[in-house]
Amino acid sequence: MNGEQMEFGFMKEEHQAQVAAKQKLIEANTPRVELIHFTGKDTPDETWAAANLLIFTKSTRLNLSPGLFDEIRNWPEEKKLEELEYMANTLPSSWEFIDYVFLVTGVSRAYTHQQVRTRTGSYAQQAMRIVDASDFKYVYTKRDLEHDDRRAIIDKCVGKIREIYTELLSMGHLAEDARGILPTNVATNIVCKFNMRAFVDLAKKRLGGRSQNEYREVMTQMVSAVLAVHPWMEKFIYGDAGRDYFTDIETFAEEQFGDDLATKAKLLKIVHKMRKEGK
Ligand SMILES: Cc1cc2nc3c(=O)[nH]c(=O)nc-3n(C[C@H](O)[C@H](O)[C@H](O)COP(=O)(O)OP(=O)(O)OC[C@H]3O[C@@H](n4cnc5c(N)ncnc54)[C@H](O)[C@@H]3O)c2cc1C
């Protein structure tokens, strides 16, 4: 191998190492969502147990007796799907009988602050009042990860915050007071519970390009987790349009107006309305 080849080989290795490091950074800053509980989990028929209950609670026109529940359980799948399709387009009150519980980890407090605005959900979040958070992790946004120079400035700021936070604790300041200087994107974990009505409403609001990237990623993972166990939920979340119906226009909006949030929002407001109506 001559000198030129050796240099090329070295540059290639260096480039591969940089790509691998970047990939690791992206993975470390991607939220993780786990569906830890749902109506029907650990029953013999996890796919249909919740659907059976849903159909039963909607069947107020019929005799709401325990016998009817058994009858519905034995319906063929086609009949259940037909009933569910009807239910996806009518009064949503019976949807409240079905629950989903998620564990969301490696997210920023910026996301959890938005999440808990949905008052129909129940939440349990990692505390920062008592715990020493001096080894806190900072969650980079998708755009932070695209710019090494901007990330370097963020790192400088985060390093200074960590230094001062640690100094405050060493002076005897309580964690509940010192936490005030921590960044909005400090990493946290949260458990969220939604009934199906609240979940469908939330998905329609937060799956689209108007949502902040991190929230949208969490929502996308939540929906995927739900569809993996309850595929019949697709009709409730996406209506007749289907999952990928708005992908092209949302990708276009991001490509054209990614950095111009006001113009992007104007275009995506229309998409948001259509998604809500299941068009
Ligand atoms: C794209 C987007 C941008 C946003 N930007 C901002 C922003 O700039 N600033 C900001 O502050 N927020 C913002 N939000 C948050 C928004 O204002 C809501 O707080 C959030 O979406 C939760 O509202 P919700 O109606 O989904 O849920 P909830 O407020 O929890 O309501 C859920 C349902 O319960 C009912 N409900 C709940 N509590 C009550 C009550 N006390 N009285 C009557 N009815 C009740 C509501 O009618 C609703 O049907 C934004 C949201 C989105 C999706």
The ligand as an SDF file (V2000), in Angstrom:
LIG
                    3D

 53 58  0  0  0  0  0  0  0  0999 V2000
  -50.1710   22.7670   17.2120 C   0  0  0  0  0  0  0  0  0  0  0  0
  -50.4090   23.2060   18.6170 C   0  0  0  0  0  0  0  0  0  0  0  0
  -49.8670   24.4140   19.0430 C   0  0  0  0  0  0  0  0  0  0  0  0
  -50.0870   24.8670   20.3510 C   0  0  0  0  0  0  0  0  0  0  0  0
  -49.5630   26.0430   20.7550 N   0  0  0  0  0  0  0  0  0  0  0  0
  -49.8230   26.5060   22.0010 C   0  0  0  0  0  0  0  0  0  0  0  0
  -49.3390   27.7910   22.4600 C   0  0  0  0  0  0  0  0  0  0  0  0
  -48.7020   28.5050   21.7220 O   0  0  0  0  0  0  0  0  0  0  0  0
  -49.6400   28.1840   23.7380 N   0  0  0  0  0  0  0  0  0  0  0  0
  -50.3710   27.4180   24.6000 C   0  0  0  0  0  0  0  0  0  0  0  0
  -50.6300   27.8210   25.7380 O   0  0  0  0  0  0  0  0  0  0  0  0
  -50.8140   26.2160   24.2050 N   0  0  0  0  0  0  0  0  0  0  0  0
  -50.5630   25.7420   22.9500 C   0  0  0  0  0  0  0  0  0  0  0  0
  -51.0290   24.5140   22.5680 N   0  0  0  0  0  0  0  0  0  0  0  0
  -51.7080   23.6860   23.5750 C   0  0  0  0  0  0  0  0  0  0  0  0
  -53.2250   23.8570   23.4840 C   0  0  0  0  0  0  0  0  0  0  0  0
  -53.5970   25.1770   23.7550 O   0  0  0  0  0  0  0  0  0  0  0  0
  -53.9170   22.9150   24.4930 C   0  0  0  0  0  0  0  0  0  0  0  0
  -53.6230   23.3100   25.7940 O   0  0  0  0  0  0  0  0  0  0  0  0
  -53.5140   21.4710   24.3350 C   0  0  0  0  0  0  0  0  0  0  0  0
  -53.5410   21.0950   22.9670 O   0  0  0  0  0  0  0  0  0  0  0  0
  -54.4990   20.6030   25.1240 C   0  0  0  0  0  0  0  0  0  0  0  0
  -55.8230   20.9370   24.7390 O   0  0  0  0  0  0  0  0  0  0  0  0
  -56.9290   19.8500   24.5010 P   0  0  0  0  0  0  0  0  0  0  0  0
  -58.1830   20.5310   24.1710 O   0  0  0  0  0  0  0  0  0  0  0  0
  -56.4090   18.8470   23.5370 O   0  0  0  0  0  0  0  0  0  0  0  0
  -56.9690   19.0910   25.8820 O   0  0  0  0  0  0  0  0  0  0  0  0
  -57.6750   19.5360   27.2410 P   0  0  0  0  0  0  0  0  0  0  0  0
  -57.5260   20.9880   27.4760 O   0  0  0  0  0  0  0  0  0  0  0  0
  -57.1700   18.6150   28.2590 O   0  0  0  0  0  0  0  0  0  0  0  0
  -59.1600   19.2200   26.9380 O   0  0  0  0  0  0  0  0  0  0  0  0
  -59.5850   17.9410   26.5420 C   0  0  0  0  0  0  0  0  0  0  0  0
  -61.0780   17.9540   26.4320 C   0  0  0  0  0  0  0  0  0  0  0  0
  -61.6620   18.1000   27.7160 O   0  0  0  0  0  0  0  0  0  0  0  0
  -62.4180   19.3070   27.8020 C   0  0  0  0  0  0  0  0  0  0  0  0
  -61.9730   19.9740   29.0490 N   0  0  0  0  0  0  0  0  0  0  0  0
  -60.9000   19.6650   29.8120 C   0  0  0  0  0  0  0  0  0  0  0  0
  -60.8420   20.4520   30.8930 N   0  0  0  0  0  0  0  0  0  0  0  0
  -61.8890   21.2910   30.7970 C   0  0  0  0  0  0  0  0  0  0  0  0
  -62.3420   22.3580   31.6030 C   0  0  0  0  0  0  0  0  0  0  0  0
  -61.7510   22.7210   32.7380 N   0  0  0  0  0  0  0  0  0  0  0  0
  -63.4350   23.0000   31.1950 N   0  0  0  0  0  0  0  0  0  0  0  0
  -64.0810   22.6430   30.0670 C   0  0  0  0  0  0  0  0  0  0  0  0
  -63.6950   21.6470   29.2680 N   0  0  0  0  0  0  0  0  0  0  0  0
  -62.6150   20.9860   29.6190 C   0  0  0  0  0  0  0  0  0  0  0  0
  -62.1050   20.1280   26.5480 C   0  0  0  0  0  0  0  0  0  0  0  0
  -63.2410   20.7430   26.0330 O   0  0  0  0  0  0  0  0  0  0  0  0
  -61.5950   19.0980   25.5690 C   0  0  0  0  0  0  0  0  0  0  0  0
  -62.6150   18.5890   24.7420 O   0  0  0  0  0  0  0  0  0  0  0  0
  -50.8380   24.0610   21.2650 C   0  0  0  0  0  0  0  0  0  0  0  0
  -51.3750   22.8470   20.8130 C   0  0  0  0  0  0  0  0  0  0  0  0
  -51.1670   22.4080   19.5210 C   0  0  0  0  0  0  0  0  0  0  0  0
  -51.7780   21.0930   19.0800 C   0  0  0  0  0  0  0  0  0  0  0  0
  1  2  1  0
  2  3  1  0
  2 52  2  0
  3  4  2  0
  4  5  1  0
  4 50  1  0
  5  6  2  0
  6  7  1  0
  6 13  1  0
  7  8  2  0
  7  9  1  0
  9 10  1  0
 10 11  2  0
 10 12  1  0
 12 13  2  0
 13 14  1  0
 14 15  1  0
 14 50  1  0
 15 16  1  0
 16 17  1  0
 16 18  1  0
 18 19  1  0
 18 20  1  0
 20 21  1  0
 20 22  1  0
 22 23  1  0
 23 24  1  0
 24 25  2  0
 24 26  1  0
 24 27  1  0
 27 28  1  0
 28 29  2  0
 28 30  1  0
 28 31  1  0
 31 32  1  0
 32 33  1  0
 33 34  1  0
 33 48  1  0
 34 35  1  0
 35 36  1  0
 35 46  1  0
 36 37  1  0
 36 45  1  0
 37 38  2  0
 38 39  1  0
 39 40  1  0
 39 45  2  0
 40 41  1  0
 40 42  2  0
 42 43  1  0
 43 44  2  0
 44 45  1  0
 46 47  1  0
 46 48  1  0
 48 49  1  0
 50 51  2  0
 51 52  1  0
 52 53  1  0
M  END
$$$$
